């Protein structure tokens, strides 16, 4: 409704094979001619466990040293361009983005540790002297593309890097991942994915990256390809063409994906292994990935279905906004709308302060104070009586709260999402009260007639994760984080391709609230919070404690504390609450040198 699409036919160009060879050969020669070797740094200036950004003509290169090996890669995260030198390096070969936790591996091998890999964008480094343009990949969401990596060697006390200068610029900081299979000539049933969001995109890419060559079919209610949905609420970008991960042509041709958009799965037969589409067509599968995401909730109140009452993550033009809900989706919209100088923005919440359940009262109060300084009015612990419209109109023009009418040109409900699993009733799967599905550590379903070939993961709409999965700190969780869905998809793609590993990643998310809020871990139902810094100045680090262990960390204006915390949680090296209270600084803890690696081996 808010995402207006223009359908267009996409047809691959029909070039003669000889022309394609000539064109590709020309490109290869051109790249070689632009490749240079430059001395970029004295060897003595880069120590074990250090990262440094160095100049390379008009571009930048990131140097990382692990033991006696030096690695050279792109200097910027491929998600939003964060400088990776300000991120976190680990001794097991991970570069973690300072902003959103994306991970890239510098080493070809993995070192699973006590818990999980952070959902910071991280990269694994590869051995010295090796041309590694195809080896430095993205291991964790949210980054959609991989880093360039370059040959590095030491001569005459200088570190020399060999690179195509164009690939060192921020404008060309990333490359498409290497696909070991395309699926363009595949046959059989293959994988069917229900859903069209972040989890789906990352599953498709992971399958092809790991060499899965059978067919992949995506069935999505959406009429567009998977998009960077965070930009809907964080930046109010509502044109899907501007925020799609891959366009339809790429997904069909490069990834060999059968895209069936604008269709609804109405049933699943897990015994006979087929799905029903739009109540009539059937499609068989070998492996099924359930990734339908969530359906935005509507409050059961009078007027909830008026035409300008939205549950989406974007708002139409208007002068006066009323927002129902005071957690992340709602407050991201509020932050974005505040910049547009609307006549009024009113927020209605059930808690004492916004974000109270997740971030705590002190931080919630500070964020409320910030938004009030931007002209936002809060009506907390308030009861909504109804949404009203003008006489003979289907448009809301007010929300009645405890007898007071708040004027509105549009109303947005941000009151959570429910997993979109109604179509699974009668399939034999056990659906939990909240609509989730329990899975094991490999994200395979734990119930139903087939527990080997059916997987449940993340999102299609909003962030309604479906999977209730085992968490590294114990217990089971269903986490409505966009990053989690993407990493579920990557994990399932790897498992189906024969590279089975348990899902043990540390959740990471972020939110734009005047300043960037970062958060890692699973801190719900915490026992207490240790706050360092000044929440009122939106500059703090908060540690969430449960059973006398730090299980989550949030920060504002303290990068890369959360990226470091996610790695400490993964490695099992997080300090105790008592150490933090006594002044322990996470950024001083060594996890990057050879000595640090010995601590966790």
N, C-alpha and C positions, 0 to 999 in steps of 0.2 A: 504494500500500500504506500509506504514511504519511499520504497526503492523503485523508482521508475526506470524501466529497462527498454532499450531499443534493440529488438531482435535483428541480427544480421547473419547472413549466410557467410560461412568461413570455408574457403576452398583452398587446398594446398596448390601452390603453383606447379605447373607441369613442365619442369626443365628437363632437357635431354641429359642422360647420365654423363655424357662427355662434358657437357657444360658445367654440371655440378662438380665433377672432378677438377676441372680447370679452375673453377671459382675457389674451391676449398684449397687446392694447391697454391693458388695465388695468396689466399689468406695466410696459409702456413708460412710461406716465404716472407710475407710482409711482417708477421709476428717475429720471425727470426731476425729480420733486419733491424727491428726496434729493440732487440734484446741487448743489454749492456751489463758489464761487470764494473761495479763501483765500490771503492773502499768507503765504508760508511761510519766506522767507529774504531777507536783503539780497542784491542782485545781486552786490555786491563780495565776498561770502563764498564764491562758487563760481567757480573759475578754470577755464580751458581744461584739459581732461584730468582733472578732478576728479569724484568722486561723493560725494554726501552724503545721509544719511537724515534726513528732516525729519518733524515731527509734522503730522498732518492730522486734527484733532479727536481721536478715540480711536485712529486708525490711524497708519500710516507711509507715506511716499512716498519713492521713490528719485529724486533729481535727478542728472542726468549732463550735463556740458557738453562739447561737441565743437566746437572753433572758437568761433563766436559763437552757436551753437544750443544751447538748453537742452531737455532731454528729461525727462519725468516718467513713471515706471512704478511697478508694484508693488515693494515694498521687499524681498520675500523670495523666495528660490528656490522654485519649485513642486515640487521633488523632496522635500526634507526640511526646508524652511523656513529655510535659511541666510540670514543678512543679506547682501544683495548689495552693500551699501556696503563690506563687508570683502573683496570680491572684486577683480576686475581689469577695468579699462576699457581698450579699445584705440581708437586713433585712427580705425580703419576701422569703428567702430560696434558693438563687441561688449562685452557685459557677461558676465563669466565668474564662475560661482559659486565661492566660496573653498573649498568642501568637495569636491565631486564633479565639478567641471569642466563642468557643464551650461552651455550657451551660449544666449543670447538676443540676436537682432540688433536694434540700435537704428536702423539705417539700412535702407531698403528695398533698396538695392543691395548686392551682395557685392563684396569685394575679395580675390580669391584671391591668396595671397602665395607666398613661396618654398616652403612645405611644405604646411601643412594647417591645418584649423581644430581647435582644441583640443576634447577631449571633456570639457570643463568645461561646466557648464550656462551657455550664454551667450545673450544677447539682442541683436538689432540695433535700434538706435534710429531713430526717424523724425523728420522735420523739425519744427521749432518751429512753434507755432501751429496745428498740424493735430490734429483729434480722431483719435486713432490706436488706438482700442480694438481694431481688428481687425488691426493691422499688426505689433505686437510679438509674435513667435512664438518657439517653441523651435526652435533650429537643430540642436542636438546632444542626444543622450541624456545623462543618464537621465531628465530631467524629462518627465512625461507630459502636462502641460498648459501653457498659455501664460500670459504675464503680462498684467495689465491695463496699459493705457497711458492717459495723461491729457493734456489740453490744458495747455500752460504758456505764459505770456507775462510780459513785464516791463513794469511801470508804476510810475512814481514811485520808481525805484530798488529796487523789490521784485520778487521772483519770485512770481508768482501761479499757483496750480494749480487747475484746475477738475476736480472728480471727484465721483463718488458716494461718499460717506463710507464706505458699507458695503464698497466694493471696495478700500479702503485697509487693512483689518484683516487680520491674519494668518490668521484663520479663513476669510477669503474672498479669499485672495491670488492665486488663479488663475482662469482661465476656459478653457472648452473651445476648442480651436483652430477657426478658421473653415474650414469644408469647402466647397470650390468645387463639389463634386459629391457626391451621396449614393448613386448607383447603384441607387436603389429602382425606377426604371423602365427599367433598362438591359436590353439583349439582346445575344446573341452569346456567344462563348466566354470572352473576357476573360482575367483573370489567375488562375492557380491557384498557390497557395502551399503547399508541403509543409513542415509544421512548425507549432508552436504556441507559440513563445517570444517573446522580446524582439524579435528581428529581424522576425518576422511582424507583431507589433502595430505596430511603427514603419513597416513597409512599407505596411500597410493605411491607416494614418493619412496617410502621405505621399502615397499615390496620391490619396486624396480631397481632401487639402489643395491639391494641384496640379491638380485638375480632372479627374482620370480618372473617366469616367462608366460604363465598361463593367463587367460583373460581376466580382466578386472572390470566389473560393472558397478557404477555408482547410481543409486536410486535416491533422488532428493526431491522434496517438496519445493525447494527453492527453484526459482527460474534463472538463477545465475550460478556461476562456478563458485567454489569456496573463496571467501573474502577474509580480510583482516578485520574481523568484526569489532575489535576494540576501538577502531577509529570512528565507529558510529557514535559511541557515547563519549569518547575522550575528545573528539574533534568535530563531531556533527558532520562527518563526510558521509553522504547518503547515496552517492553515485557508485554502484558496485564496480564499474569499469575502472575506477580510480584506486580501488583497494583490493582487487582480486589477486590471489596468490599466483595463479597461473590462468591464462586465458583458455577458452574452450579448445582452440586449435592446438595449443601445446599439450593439453591433457589428452586429446584424442590422438594426435600424431606422435609426439615424442614419448608419451607415457602409455600409449596403446590402451586408453581407457574408453570404455563404452559409457558415455554420459547420458543418463536419462533424467532430464530435469523437468520439474513441474509435475511429477508423478507422486502418488501416495501408496506406500505399502500398507495393505489392509489385513494381511495375515501371513503367518509363517508356519510351515509344516516341517518340524525338526526331524521327524522320522523319515519322511520321503525326501527331505533336503530340497525344498523349493519355497519361494515366496510368492505371494499373490499381490498383484499390482492393480490399484484402482478397482478392486472387487471382481476382476475378471481374468486378466492375463496372469500367467504363471512363469516363473523363471527359476531354473534349477541352479544349484551351486555345489561346490566341493567344500568351500570354507565360507562362513558367514560372519561379517563384522556388523554388530548392532551399534550404530552411532547416531541415533536420531536427535540427540540433544534434548532440549526442554521446551516446554510451552509456557510463555509468560502467564502468571496467575492474574486473575481479576478478582477484586473484592466482591463479595456477594451483597452489594448495596444497590439501592435504587439509582438508576442513571448510569451504571457502569458500562452500558453498551451504547451510549450516545456516540455520534459520529466523530467527535473530536476528543474522545477519551482514548489515549494510546497506551499500549503495553510494549511498544517497540523501544529501541535504544536510540531513537532520534526524534526530533520535534519539528513540526512544521512552523512556518513563519507565524508569529503572533506577538501581541503586545503584553499580555498578562498570562503567566504560567502558574499552574498549581501542580506540585509534584507530590504524589502520595508514596511514601517510603523514604527512609533516611539512611540506607546503606549504600553499597558501592555503585551500583548501576545508576540509582537515582542521583546520588551526589556528584557523580561524574558529569551527568547531564546538567546539573545545576552549575557546576564549575564552567562548563562550556557555554551555557546560555548566559552566564553572568558577563561574559566578554562581549555579548551582543547588545548589552544595555537595554534589556526589556523594561517595560514600564514597572513590572512587579514580578517577583518570583516568591511564591509561598511554598514551604516544605512542611508536610504533615508527617509526623513520626510517632511510633508507639513507645520508644525508649525515652529515657531522660535526655540523652544527647545522641547525635548521629554516631553511627559506627560502634555503639557501646558494646554490643555482644562480641565483636571481633577485636577491637582495639582498646577497649576499656574506657572508663568514664573520663579520666584526665585528658587523654588524647582526643576523645570525642568532643569534649567541651572546647578544647583549643581550636579544633577544626570548625566547630559551630561559630566560634567567635570570629574566625577568619571570614567565613562566608557572610556573616552579618555585616562585617566591614565592607563587603561588596554589595550590600543592599538587599540581601536575602532575608526573608522573615521566616522564623521557625515557629511551629505549633506542635510542640512535643507532648507526649503522653495525652494525645487528643483523640477523641472519638469522632469518626466521620459519620454523619447522619445520612447524607445522600448527596448525589450530584444532580444539579438542577439545570433545566434548559428554559429558554424564553418560550412564551406561549406559541404553540404551533410550530416549534422548531425541533430539529433533531440534533442540534449543537449545544453542548454544555456551555453555560455562561456563569457557573458558580459552583462551589463546593461548600456544603453546610457542615461546619465543624463546631460541635458543642453549641449549636444554636446560632453561630455567627456564619454569615455567607461570605466566602472569599471569592471575589470576582475572577473570572477566568476566560481567556480566549481559547485556551486548550488545557487539557488535563493529562498528566502522564502518570501511569501507575508503574512503580518500580517496586513491587512487593514480592519479588522472588519468581522462581520458575519451578515447574514440575517436570520430571523426566517424561518425555513423550513416548510412553511405552504401552499405551492403550491397545495398539494393534497386536500385542503379544499375548493378550488374554486368550486362553484356550490352547496355547502352544505347548504347554507342559512346563514352561519356565516359571519359577516362583518369583512373583513380583512383590517386593517389599511394600510396606505401608506408604512410604514416600515415593513409590514408583520406581525405585532403583532395582538393580539386578546384582546379586552377589557373584563375584568372580574370584578365581584363585590368583596366585602371584604372577601367573602368565596371562592374566586377563581372560582366561577361558571361563565360561559360565559354570557354576557349581551345581546347577539343577537342570532338570529336563531330560529328554531321551538321548541327547547327544552332548556330552561334556568335553569332547575332543576337538570338534570342528566349528564351534560357535564361540565368538568373542563379543564382549560388550565394552564399549569405550565411550568417548566424549560427545561433542556438541554439534548441533546443526543450527539451532536458533539460540540466541543468548548464550548462557553458559551452563546449561542444565546437564551436568555429567550424569550418565546412566550407571556406570560401574561403581559398585561398592566393593572396594578392594582392600587386601591386607596392607597395613601401613607399617613402616619399619620400626616405629616406636611401640607397636603393639596395637591390637584391635583392628577394626575395619572402618573405613571412611568412604563417603561419597563427596568428592570435592568439586565445587562448581567454579573451577578456575580454567580459563581458556588455555593456559599453558599445559595444564594437566592433560586436557583432551588431546592436544597435539602430541605430547610425549607418549600417551597411550597408543596413539596411532603409529608412531615410530616403533614402539616396542612390539606391537602385534605384527606389523609388517616384517620385522626381523624374525619373529618366532615362526610365522607361516613360511618364511623363506628357508627355514632350517637352522637359523642361528638363534636358538632359544635362550633367553635370559629372563630372570624374574624382574618384574617392574619394582624398582626400589628408589625412585627418584624423590627428591625433596621438593615439594611444591613451592613455586615462587609466583607472586603476582605484584602488580603495581597499579597506582591510581593517581590521576592528576587532580590535586586538591590545593591549588595555589602554588604549592611546590610538589615535587614528585614524591609520593609515598611508596616505599618498597616494603615487601613482606615476604618472609620465607618460613616454611615449616607448617605444622598443624597445631595451632594454639587455642582452638575452641575448648571451652570448659577448663580454662586455665585456673590455677589456684591463686596466683598473684602475679603482679607485673612489677618489674624493676625498670624505672625510667631514668635515663641519664640525659642531661641536656635540658632544653627549654621547649616544651610543647607549645607554649604561647607564641614563641618565635618561629614555630614550625621547623625547629632544628633539634632533633633528639634521636636517641636510640632506645627502644623499648624491648625488654626481654620478657617473654611469657613463660612462666614456670608452672610445671605440673609434676606432682610426685617428686619434688625437689630436683627436677631436671629442667634445663632450658629447652623448650620444644619448638619455639618460634621466636623470630626477631623481626621488628619493624623499625623503619628509620625514615627520616626526612633530612635532607641536606647533610648526609653523612656517608656518601658513596665512597668506597664500595663495601660498606659494612655488611649489608644484607647478602651480597654475593659471597663475601668471605664467610658469613655465618652459614650459608647453605652448604658450603664445602666442609666446614667444621662439623656440621650435622651429618653429612655424608660419611666423613672419615671417622666419626665417633670421637672427635677431639674437642667438642664444645666444652668450655670451662663450666664449672659449677656455679650455681647462683651466688654462693658465698664469695667466690673469686671475682665475679663481676661486681658485686656490691663493694668489694675491697678495692676496686679500681682497675681490674684486668681489662685491657683493651684488645678486642678481637684482632685488630689490624697488626698487632705486634706478635701474633702467634705465627711461628714459622711452619708453613705447610708446603714450601716450594723447593727447599734444598734436599740434597741426597740424605742428609741426616733426618729430615722430617719424614721422608718416605719410610725410613727404617722403623719409625714409631708405629706404623700401621701394618707392617708386613708380618 
